[in-house]
């Protein structure tokens, strides 16, 4: 009887372990599938119509208003005489950008960086603002955006080296003396990541960061919480591991926050107080962390994502130019 009971217990234990193992395989497969979905949704160029969390009601209406302004910027750009430039990246991609020479050659350049899943045409309004003040313009399409090649988005981390290459190429070819880098959203975080590089050309005098995120893991965690109402762990960490293996960087290391701890040019942070796409606190954290003493922050009351120039245009221009003109003459 004892042996029969022992055999019965072993059989039950074996069945239970097989059951647990089966559940573990299913759960493990689900985790991997969910993490891969996060990875492709966030980074893969082939993913389209990404519905990011931007708040509701008034916030969405403001994004629509910004789209109207962006269309005006596109129309302005379409009328300009453009020189099409290209570069080959360290990983074999061909990137493209648009150079617009000012009729008044001052040796000054506005280097304009667009946002996530957009392209250089988004920066028409900013371009118009700088052109009126005598600046040449350069508007690159980031890797995996617009006309540029690439299958994966670098969220500014891979792009920082691309932008350094552009800067060196432009300085050599166009004899530029003074450069302002002006970025919006992902472009703003890219600008900050570039700003913290040791080999940043001395010609870069000012950085304008409009609505930047602190780091990719923080921004994706924010999106996951609001889009899917799920905790980021362990999906974010597994998606990050996939990114490291496939693309070459983790979500955590792609950090503007770490870069502004390095020596940088003067930094102006702009953010809307009602930004639900990239939370306002991120600019405050970046400002507080930046080691340069030449820094300012302006929080536009009631503005949404990249919305300061929409809600308070005169104040926006005043903040930009009062800052830029301290360092570029």
C-alpha positions as CSV (number, residue, x, y, z in Angstrom):
1,X,0.0,0.0,0.0
2,X,2.8,2.4,0.9
3,X,4.5,1.9,-2.4
4,X,1.2,2.4,-4.3
5,X,0.6,5.7,-2.4
6,X,4.2,6.8,-3.1
7,X,3.7,6.0,-6.8
8,X,0.4,7.9,-6.8
9,X,2.0,10.9,-5.2
10,X,4.8,10.9,-7.7
11,X,2.3,10.7,-10.6
12,X,0.3,13.6,-9.2
13,X,3.5,15.6,-8.6
14,X,4.7,14.9,-12.2
15,X,1.3,16.0,-13.6
16,X,1.4,19.2,-11.5
17,X,4.9,20.0,-12.7
18,X,3.9,19.4,-16.3
19,X,0.9,21.7,-15.8
20,X,3.1,24.4,-14.2
21,X,5.6,24.0,-17.0
22,X,2.9,24.3,-19.6
23,X,1.5,27.4,-18.0
24,X,5.0,28.9,-17.7
25,X,5.6,28.2,-21.4
26,X,2.3,30.0,-22.3
27,X,3.1,32.9,-20.0
28,X,6.6,33.1,-21.2
29,X,5.5,33.1,-24.8
30,X,2.9,35.8,-24.0
31,X,5.6,38.0,-22.3
32,X,7.9,37.6,-25.3
33,X,5.1,38.3,-27.8
34,X,4.0,41.4,-25.8
35,X,7.5,42.7,-25.5
36,X,8.2,42.2,-29.2
37,X,5.0,44.1,-29.9
38,X,6.2,47.0,-27.7
39,X,9.5,46.9,-29.5
40,X,8.0,47.0,-33.0
41,X,5.4,49.5,-32.1
42,X,8.0,51.9,-30.7
43,X,11.0,51.5,-32.9
44,X,10.2,49.7,-36.2
45,X,9.7,52.0,-39.2
46,X,7.2,49.6,-40.7
47,X,4.8,50.3,-37.9
48,X,2.3,52.9,-39.0
49,X,-0.5,54.9,-37.3
50,X,0.9,54.7,-33.8
51,X,-1.8,56.1,-31.6
52,X,0.3,57.7,-28.8
53,X,-1.3,59.0,-25.6
54,X,-1.7,62.7,-25.8
55,X,-4.5,63.3,-23.3
56,X,-8.1,63.8,-24.2
57,X,-10.5,66.6,-25.2
58,X,-8.6,69.9,-25.3
59,X,-5.2,68.2,-25.7
60,X,-6.3,66.4,-28.8
61,X,-7.9,69.5,-30.2
62,X,-4.6,71.4,-29.7
63,X,-2.7,68.7,-31.5
64,X,-5.1,69.3,-34.4
65,X,-4.4,73.0,-34.3
66,X,-0.7,72.4,-34.3
67,X,-1.1,70.2,-37.3
68,X,-2.7,73.2,-39.1
69,X,0.3,75.3,-38.2
70,X,2.6,72.6,-39.4
71,X,0.8,72.5,-42.7
72,X,1.4,76.2,-43.0
73,X,5.1,75.6,-42.3
74,X,5.1,72.9,-45.0
75,X,3.6,75.3,-47.5
76,X,6.3,77.9,-46.7
77,X,9.0,75.3,-47.1
78,X,7.6,74.1,-50.4
79,X,8.2,77.6,-51.9
80,X,11.9,77.7,-50.8
81,X,14.9,76.9,-53.0
82,X,16.4,73.8,-51.4
83,X,19.8,72.1,-51.7
84,X,19.5,68.4,-51.0
85,X,22.4,67.0,-49.1
86,X,23.2,63.4,-48.1
87,X,25.5,61.5,-45.8
88,X,26.6,57.9,-45.3
89,X,26.2,56.7,-41.7
90,X,28.6,54.4,-39.7
91,X,26.1,51.6,-40.2
92,X,25.7,52.0,-44.0
93,X,22.5,54.2,-44.2
94,X,22.0,57.1,-46.6
95,X,20.5,60.1,-44.9
96,X,19.1,63.2,-46.5
97,X,18.6,66.8,-45.4
98,X,17.5,70.1,-46.9
99,X,19.8,73.1,-46.8
100,X,18.3,76.6,-47.4
101,X,20.7,79.4,-47.9
102,X,19.7,82.8,-46.6
103,X,20.0,85.8,-49.0
104,X,22.1,87.5,-46.4
105,X,25.1,85.3,-45.7
106,X,25.9,85.7,-42.0
107,X,27.7,82.5,-41.2
108,X,24.8,81.6,-38.9
109,X,22.8,78.4,-39.2
110,X,19.6,77.0,-37.5
111,X,19.9,73.2,-37.4
112,X,16.3,72.0,-37.0
113,X,15.3,68.6,-35.7
114,X,11.8,67.1,-36.1
115,X,9.8,64.8,-33.9
116,X,8.9,61.2,-33.6
117,X,7.6,59.6,-36.9
118,X,7.6,62.9,-38.6
119,X,10.0,64.5,-41.0
120,X,11.8,67.7,-41.7
121,X,8.8,69.4,-43.2
122,X,7.5,69.7,-39.6
123,X,10.1,72.3,-38.9
124,X,8.8,74.9,-41.5
125,X,7.5,77.3,-38.9
126,X,10.7,77.3,-36.9
127,X,12.6,77.6,-40.2
128,X,10.7,80.7,-41.1
129,X,11.4,82.3,-37.7
130,X,15.1,81.8,-38.1
131,X,15.3,82.7,-41.8
132,X,13.7,86.1,-41.0
133,X,16.6,86.8,-38.7
134,X,19.3,86.0,-41.3
135,X,20.0,82.4,-40.6
136,X,20.7,79.6,-43.1
137,X,18.6,76.5,-42.4
138,X,19.3,72.8,-42.3
139,X,16.5,70.4,-41.9
140,X,17.5,66.7,-41.8
141,X,15.2,63.7,-42.0
142,X,16.3,61.5,-39.1
143,X,17.1,57.9,-39.8
144,X,14.0,55.8,-40.5
145,X,12.1,59.0,-41.2
146,X,11.1,60.9,-44.3
147,X,13.5,60.3,-47.2
148,X,16.3,58.9,-45.1
149,X,17.0,55.2,-45.0
150,X,16.7,52.9,-41.9
151,X,14.4,50.4,-40.4
152,X,14.6,51.4,-36.8
153,X,14.2,54.6,-34.9
154,X,16.9,55.6,-32.5
155,X,14.9,58.0,-30.3
156,X,17.8,60.4,-30.5
157,X,20.5,58.0,-29.3
158,X,21.5,56.6,-32.6
159,X,20.7,60.0,-34.3
160,X,23.1,61.9,-32.1
161,X,26.1,60.6,-34.1
162,X,24.2,61.2,-37.4
163,X,23.7,64.9,-36.3
164,X,27.3,65.3,-35.3
165,X,28.3,64.0,-38.8
166,X,25.9,66.5,-40.4
167,X,27.3,69.4,-38.3
168,X,30.9,68.6,-39.3
169,X,29.9,68.3,-42.9
170,X,28.0,71.6,-42.9
171,X,30.8,73.5,-41.1
172,X,33.3,72.3,-43.6
173,X,31.2,72.9,-46.7
174,X,29.4,76.0,-45.8
175,X,32.0,77.8,-43.6
176,X,29.5,78.3,-40.8
177,X,30.6,80.2,-37.6
178,X,27.6,80.1,-35.3
179,X,24.9,77.4,-35.0
180,X,21.8,77.0,-33.0
181,X,20.3,73.5,-32.7
182,X,16.5,73.7,-32.3
183,X,14.6,70.5,-31.7
184,X,11.0,69.6,-31.0
185,X,9.8,66.5,-29.1
186,X,12.1,63.7,-30.1
187,X,14.2,66.3,-32.0
188,X,14.5,68.2,-28.7
189,X,15.8,65.1,-26.9
190,X,18.1,64.4,-29.8
191,X,19.5,68.0,-29.5
192,X,20.2,67.4,-25.8
193,X,21.9,64.1,-26.5
194,X,24.1,65.8,-29.2
195,X,24.8,68.7,-26.8
196,X,26.4,66.4,-24.3
197,X,28.9,64.8,-26.7
198,X,32.6,65.6,-26.1
199,X,33.3,66.2,-29.8
200,X,30.5,68.7,-30.3
201,X,31.8,71.3,-32.7
202,X,32.6,74.7,-31.0
203,X,30.5,76.4,-33.6
204,X,27.3,75.1,-31.8
205,X,26.5,78.0,-29.5
206,X,22.9,77.3,-28.3
207,X,20.5,74.5,-27.8
208,X,16.7,75.0,-27.9
209,X,14.8,72.0,-26.6
210,X,11.0,72.3,-27.1
211,X,9.1,69.5,-25.2
212,X,11.9,66.9,-24.7
213,X,11.7,63.6,-22.8
214,X,14.3,62.7,-20.2
215,X,15.0,59.2,-21.5
216,X,13.4,56.6,-23.7
217,X,12.5,54.2,-21.0
218,X,10.7,56.9,-19.0
219,X,8.7,58.1,-22.0
220,X,7.7,54.5,-23.1
221,X,6.7,53.7,-19.5
222,X,4.5,56.8,-19.5
223,X,2.9,55.7,-22.8
224,X,2.3,52.1,-21.6
225,X,0.6,53.3,-18.4
226,X,-1.8,55.6,-20.3
227,X,-2.3,53.6,-23.5
228,X,-2.6,50.1,-22.0
229,X,-3.1,50.7,-18.3
230,X,-0.4,48.1,-17.5
231,X,2.8,48.3,-15.5
232,X,6.0,48.7,-17.6
233,X,7.7,45.7,-15.9
234,X,8.7,43.3,-17.4
235,X,7.5,44.3,-20.9
236,X,9.7,47.4,-21.1
237,X,12.8,45.6,-19.9
238,X,12.3,42.7,-22.4
239,X,11.5,45.2,-25.2
240,X,14.7,47.0,-24.3
241,X,16.7,43.8,-24.4
242,X,15.3,43.2,-27.9
243,X,16.3,46.7,-28.9
244,X,19.8,46.1,-27.7
245,X,20.1,42.9,-29.6
246,X,18.5,44.1,-32.9
247,X,19.3,47.8,-33.0
248,X,22.2,48.3,-30.6
249,X,20.9,50.3,-27.7
250,X,18.8,49.9,-24.6
251,X,15.9,52.2,-23.7
252,X,17.6,53.2,-20.5
253,X,20.9,54.3,-22.1
254,X,19.1,56.5,-24.6
255,X,19.0,59.3,-22.0
256,X,19.0,63.0,-22.5
257,X,19.1,63.3,-18.7
258,X,22.5,61.7,-18.6
259,X,23.9,63.7,-21.5
260,X,23.0,67.1,-19.9
261,X,25.2,66.1,-16.9
262,X,28.2,66.7,-19.3
263,X,29.5,70.0,-20.5
264,X,27.0,71.5,-23.0
265,X,26.3,74.8,-24.8
266,X,23.7,77.1,-23.2
267,X,20.3,75.3,-22.9
268,X,16.8,76.7,-23.3
269,X,14.0,74.3,-22.3
270,X,10.4,75.0,-23.5
271,X,7.4,72.9,-22.4
272,X,3.6,73.3,-22.2
273,X,2.1,73.0,-18.8
274,X,-0.7,70.7,-20.2
275,X,1.6,68.3,-22.2
276,X,0.2,64.8,-21.8
277,X,2.3,63.3,-24.6
278,X,5.7,64.1,-22.9
279,X,5.0,65.1,-19.3
280,X,6.0,68.6,-18.3
281,X,8.0,67.4,-15.4
282,X,10.6,66.0,-17.8
283,X,11.8,69.4,-18.9
284,X,12.0,70.5,-15.2
285,X,14.0,67.5,-14.4
286,X,16.3,68.1,-17.4
287,X,16.7,71.7,-16.4
288,X,17.6,70.9,-12.8
289,X,20.0,68.2,-13.8
290,X,21.9,70.2,-16.5
291,X,25.3,71.2,-15.2
292,X,25.7,74.3,-17.4
293,X,24.9,77.6,-15.6
294,X,23.8,79.1,-18.9
295,X,20.3,77.6,-18.9
296,X,16.7,78.7,-18.8
297,X,13.3,77.1,-18.7
298,X,9.9,78.4,-19.8
299,X,6.7,76.6,-19.0
300,X,3.9,77.9,-21.3
301,X,0.7,78.0,-19.3
302,X,-2.0,75.8,-20.8
303,X,0.0,74.7,-23.8
304,X,0.1,71.0,-24.9
305,X,2.8,69.1,-26.7
306,X,5.0,71.5,-28.7
307,X,2.2,73.9,-28.3
308,X,3.9,77.0,-26.8
309,X,4.3,78.6,-30.2
310,X,0.6,78.1,-30.8
311,X,-0.8,79.4,-27.5
312,X,1.5,82.3,-26.9
313,X,3.4,83.1,-30.2
314,X,4.8,86.5,-29.2
315,X,6.0,85.2,-25.8
316,X,7.5,82.2,-27.5
317,X,9.5,84.3,-30.0
318,X,10.6,86.6,-27.1
319,X,11.9,83.7,-25.1
320,X,13.7,82.1,-28.0
321,X,15.4,85.3,-29.3
322,X,16.3,86.8,-25.9
323,X,18.1,83.6,-25.2
324,X,19.7,83.0,-28.6
325,X,20.9,86.6,-29.0
326,X,22.9,86.4,-25.9
327,X,25.2,83.8,-27.5
328,X,24.9,84.4,-31.2
329,X,25.7,87.9,-32.6
